[in-house]
Amino acid sequence: MTVLDTPTAPLERLPRPDLSHIPGPRTLPFLGKTISFGMNPYGTYFDQVARFGNVFRMTVFGDTWVVLAGPDALAEVYLNREAIYSAQHGLKAFAPIFSGGLLHRDDLDHRAHRRVMQAAFRAPVLKNYLTLMNGEIARLLDKWPNNSKMQFAPAVKELTLRLGAHVFMGVTDQAEVGRINAAFIDEVAATSALVRKPIPFTKMGKGVAARKALSDDFRRLIAARKVNGGDDFFSQLCIAEDEDGQVWSDQDIIDHFNFLLVAAHDAVTGAVTTMVWALAQDKYLQEGVRAEILRLGTGPLAYEDLDKLDLTDRVYREALRRFTPSAFTARAVMADTEWERHRLPRGTNVVICPGPVMMTPELFPEPERFDPDRYLPDRAEDQQHKFAWSPFGGGAHKCIGMHFASIQVKAFMVQLLQRFSLEMDVADRPKWREIPTPLPTNGLPVTLRLRQSAQKTP
């Protein structure tokens, strides 16, 4: 067993190229489209595509980006056949928070680290995670109110944070869980910071401080887990090795877990919230999903039953399409190239847009309608293009934890719908904030009616 050695040099300083040949709106310096994009990112995208076509220039947060619109652009950048597009450079604004995470690595370095991480996502390990999840989900749902209206979005956020602390990290001390969750929330908030420098008391300053606090916590946990082991995800990362027996250094474990914790939370929280939003409005669909779940029995989800949840899976897929957790993602151009007859010089920051692509009427008719039947074989709207549906990215950087996220969402939905009927008043139907993580602006008021079959006899 040897420690993986992938030396990292300081991030290369790229030129700031002249992009005046790229079409784009006339806006104020620095501010650019920051306000309109922040308030209505999808609307801004579609407006600019209508004006300028599939390649246009836009300034957001003081940086000038070239937006590459449409599914062909997703294929070009995700597949990255000529190794031109760098995730590490494209996401450098988030390096103070997430440096060293898998998405913040490129090429051979990324490949080597991904090979080690795959050990933590093998089927036997996932099966064990599900067992841990089921028990913790039941314990946390026991504390939820029933037969009264609750703010579902913050409740499920809190539940997934606690689930993450217990199942991901094996931490049960409530004070420690609270401290970890508070730091985690500050990290996530930093991703939407207007001021990108870690100035004290700003979002980025708090995020960088949270990263240091979490790193200290993780380092203490590593020492304990390497001695005592554990079944939780963090313990598996501590012992993960590739087929050549290479393992991560302690700093690698810290970097990867820090990023994975955020990525997993965003995907699970967003998907569950969207599914409940949809099911609470559509009783017929809700009963269909519940009937499918109850056909498997009344206990928690078994690993062997995952592929029997066809309708549940289609609702999950539609939730990820309708409000995807990573609607926009960035890369930097490392060598002069061209896309759709537009020259992209070395140093160009590009943005690709899986979220708006999944809301394109040519691919998904009536895109604002929540319709799980889009994924039935006779329609297969997601199959019209390799990247028509790509909430987890694609190519070498495709989310390594996508199946784990799916298991976590389905484990939760099984127990939720076994216990409760979901109700939402028409007046409580929310508007949504689309970035950085899709969330209903009113907290999603939902009433959980305890089902008669779930009521405990005295």
C-alpha positions, -999 to +999 in steps of 0.1 A: +000+000+000+015+033-011+003+069-008-009+083-041+017+108-053+004+134-078+025+165-073+005+197-077+021+229-091+007+263-084-022+271-106-009+285-139-018+321-145-038+323-177-040+354-200-071+376-201-079+374-238-096+401-259-132+387-264-146+417-283-152+395-313-177+375-294-213+389-295-228+401-263-249+428-246-237+463-238-236+465-200-219+484-172-183+473-164-179+448-136-217+446-129-226+433-164-255+409-162-249+400-125-283+413-112-304+398-140-286+365-140-288+363-102-326+370-102-335+350-133-307+329-146-327+308-170-346+338-184-313+356-189-299+326-207-328+322-231-330+360-238-293+361-247-296+330-269-325+346-288-305+378-293-270+364-301-272+327-308-255+298-291-222+316-284-223+349-265-203+370-241-216+380-206-201+396-175-211+382-142-195+389-108-169+410-125-156+382-148-163+379-185-176+345-196-184+331-230-216+311-227-217+280-250-254+271-253-271+239-263-265+202-259-238+200-285-217+224-263-222+201-234-208+172-254-179+193-266-169+204-231-178+174-210-161+149-234-131+172-238-115+149-263-085+172-269-080+181-232-086+218-239-112+226-212-099+228-176-123+224-147-096+233-122-090+267-138-127+273-147-137+268-111-108+287-095-131+312-079-142+284-055-107+271-049-105+287-014-135+264-004-132+233-025-096+230-038-085+194-041-120+180-046-124+157-076-142+183-097-112+206-091-087+183-107-079+176-144-064+150-166-041+123-152-043+138-117-081+136-118-080+101-132-057+088-105-078+102-076-110+090-091-097+054-093-091+055-055-125+070-048-143+043-068-136+018-039-159+038-017-188+034-041-187-004-048-220-023-046-213-040-012-203-007+003-234+010-011-256-017+003-241-011+038-246+026+034-283+020+027-287-001+059-272+028+079-294+053+061-326+034+067-322+034+104-312+070+106-341+082+083-366+064+105-352+079+136-353+115+121-388+111+106-401+100+140-394+136+152-413+153+123-447+168+130-478+152+115-513+165+106-500+201+107-484+223+082-446+225+082-418+242+062-406+212+042-375+227+025-356+237+057-368+205+074-354+183+048-322+204+046-317+198+083-325+161+080-300+156+052-273+175+071-278+152+101-280+122+079-248+132+063-231+137+097-242+103+109-240+081+078-213+100+059-191+107+090-202+084+118-206+114+141-234+111+167-225+138+193-252+164+188-229+194+196-203+182+171-231+176+145-243+211+150-209+226+147-201+207+115-235+216+099-230+253+107-196+252+090-210+233+061-238+260+056-211+287+056-192+269+029-223+265+007-232+302+012-197+312-001-205+298-035-229+327-042-206+354-027-204+386-048-171+395-031-147+366-040-119+375-017-119+360+019-125+393+037-136+387+073-174+387+079-181+384+042-197+352+028-163+341+013-145+350+045-169+329+065-166+301+040-128+300+041-130+300+080-155+271+078-132+252+054-104+255+080-126+244+109-140+214+089-104+204+079-094+204+115-124+182+124-117+158+095-080+155+104-090+144+140-115+119+126-089+104+102-066+095+130-094+078+149-108+059+119-074+046+107-072+029+141-107+019+148-123+017+114-160+022+107-188+015+083-196+051+074-186+068+042-157+088+058-142+056+072-143+040+037-125+070+022-098+066+049-090+031+037-099+034+000-073+022-024-071+015-062-063-018-078-026-010-075-028-005-037-025+033-038-043+053-011-048+090-004-028+111+019-046+127+049-049+160+030-064+142+000-090+126+022-099+160+037-101+177+003-123+150-013-146+146+016-151+184+020-163+186-016-183+154-016-203+165+015-215+196-004-222+179-037-242+151-021-262+174+001-271+197-028-282+168-051-303+150-024-319+181-008-328+195-042-343+163-056-363+154-025-377+190-022-387+190-058-403+155-056-424+165-026-434+198-044-446+178-074-463+149-055-481+172-030-498+189-060-506+158-079-526+132-058-528+108-087-491+107-092-485+105-054-508+075-051-490+059-080-456+062-064-469+051-030-486+020-046-453+011-062-435+014-029-461-006-009-459-034-034-424-040-020-437-043+015-439-019+045-403-020+056-374+002+046-360+000+011-339-031+004-309-028-019-323-056-041-355-036-047-339-005-061-345-015-097-382-022-089-390+015-084-397+025-120-422+053-114-403+066-084-371+067-105-389+086-133-402+111-108-366+115-095-353+120-130-380+146-137-372+164-105-335+167-115-346+180-149-370+205-136-348+220-109-313+207-114-286+213-087-259+223-112-276+243-138-244+261-150-208+250-148-175+266-158-143+256-176-113+275-188-098+272-223-062+260-221-054+263-258-068+283-287-098+266-302-130+274-320-167+266-314-195+273-339-172+295-360-162+316-329-126+318-319-120+309-282-085+321-273-064+305-245-076+318-212-112+322-222-136+314-193-166+294-207-199+284-192-220+254-203-256+252-192-271+217-185-300+233-166-314+255-194-307+226-219-331+205-199-357+233-201-354+236-239-388+230-256-372+213-286-359+186-264-386+185-236-420+198-249-438+220-223-406+220-202-422+237-172-447+208-168-437+181-144-441+149-164-424+117-154-437+100-185-411+118-206-388+089-197-411+060-209-396+041-238-423+053-262-413+089-256-377+088-243-373+126-245-341+123-226-326+101-253-329+126-282-293+138-275-265+122-255-266+153-232-303+162-233-306+150-197-273+155-178-279+167-142-247+149-131-224+162-159-206+139-183-173+127-195-144+122-171-160+145-145-194+128-144-205+127-108-190+096-092-217+096-065-247+098-087-259+063-078-253+070-041-275+101-043-302+081-061-302+055-033-304+082-006-333+100-022-353+067-028-346+055+007-360+087+021-390+088-002-400+052+006-402+059+043-418+093+038-447+080+016-452+049+037-459+071+067-475+102+053-498+116+027-485+149+013-508+179+010-502+215-002-526+244-003-530+261-037-520+294-020-488+279-009-475+269-043-440+285-044-418+304-067-383+289-069-348+303-065-328+285-093-292+291-082-269+282-065-291+254-052-328+253-064-351+260-034-387+272-030-387+308-018-415+302+007-399+272+023-425+248+007-454+247+033-466+211+032-489+191+055-478+156+063-509+135+071-501+104+091-516+075+071-538+052+091-517+021+083-486+040+097-503+050+130-488+031+160-513+013+182-511+021+219 
